[in-house]
Amino acid sequence: MADTFFQELLKCFFIAFGVLLGGSLIGGMASFVTGKPLFTGIAQISKSLHIWAIVAAIGGTFDTLSNFERGFQEGETKEVFKQFLLILSAMGGTHTGTLIIAWLTGEHIAP
C-alpha cells in the first residue's frame, strides 16, 4: 500500500533526524575511545553527517533526480514541487538534529 504524501514528508523528516542524531551520538563514542573529547567529537560528526542524512532520507539521489527530470521534461510541476518539499523536510530533520546536538553538547555548531 502506497504512503500518502504527508506520510512521506514525515518519514523524510524523521529518517534524516535519526541518521544525524544516532550517527553523531554513536560516532562520538569512537572519539571517546580514541582519547578525544566526547562532546567535540559528537559536534564534529554531526557537521559531517548533515548531507548524508538528507541523502539517506530521500532514498538516494538518483530517484529524486529522475523525478525532477520527469517533472521538467513532461511539464509535471506538481512532481517537482513534491520532490522539493521532500528535500526541504529532510533538511528540516537534519537541522533539528543539529540543534539538539548543539544543545546536548554545549558546542557551537556553525551551519
N, C-alpha and C positions, 0 to 999 in steps of 0.2 A: 504494500500500500504506500503510495507516494505521500510525502510530507507536504503540508501546506507551506506557503512562502514564509509565514510568520514563524513556523517551527524551524525552518531552515535558518532564519535570522538568529533565533535563539541558540541553535546548535553552533553556528559560526562564532557567536559571541563567547559561549562557554567553552568551546574547544580551544580557542585562542587563549582565553583566560587560564584554562587548566594547563595548557602546554607551557605558558610563561611562568605561572606560579609554581607548578610542580617541578618543572625543569630547573628553575632557579634555586628552589629550596634543596632539591636532591643534589644538584650540581655543586651547591655551596658546601655540602658535606665533603666533597672531594678537596675543596680548598682547605677545609679544616684538617683533613687527614694529611695533607701535604705541608702543613705548618703555616698556611697563610691565614689572614684574618677571615673569619666566617662571614660576617656581615658585608665586608668589602667584596668578597668573592660572590656572594649572592647578588649584590648590586651590579657587579660587572657582568655576570652571566645573564642577568635579566636584560641588559642592554644588547647583548649579542643574540639573544633568542627572539628578539622583537619580530624581525621579519619572518623567521621560521615558524613562529606561532601563527602568523597570518596565513602563510602558505599552507600549513597543516589544516587550518580551519576551513579554508575554501576548497580543500581537496586536491591540491596541486594546481599548478599554473596552467597546464595545457587545457583542461576542461573550461576554465574561466576564459582563456584566450580564444578558444573556439566559439564559445558563446558570444563573446564580444564581436568576433569576426562575422558570425552569422547575423548578429543584430545589425551591424553596419551594412553588410552586403545585401541582406534581404529586407532592409528597412524596418526591422523589428526593434523599435526604440524601447519598447517595454522590456525586452530581454536585456538590453544594455543597462537600463535603469536598475533592474533586479540584480544584475551582477555587481553594479556599483554599490548598491545597498548591502549586499553580502560582504563585500570587501570592507565597507565602512563599519559594518557590525563587527567584523574580525578585528579591525583596528581599535574599535572601542573596547573589545575584550582585552587586547594587549595593553592598552592604556590603563585600564582599570587594574590589571595585574601589576603593572609598573608602579602605580600609585600605592597599592597595598605593600609591595616590596619596599618602596621608599619609606612608608610608614612603619613597617616592621623593623627595618634595619637602621633607620635614622640616617641613612646616607642620602645625599642629594643626588638625584639621577637627572642629568640634563637630557632633554629629548634628542 
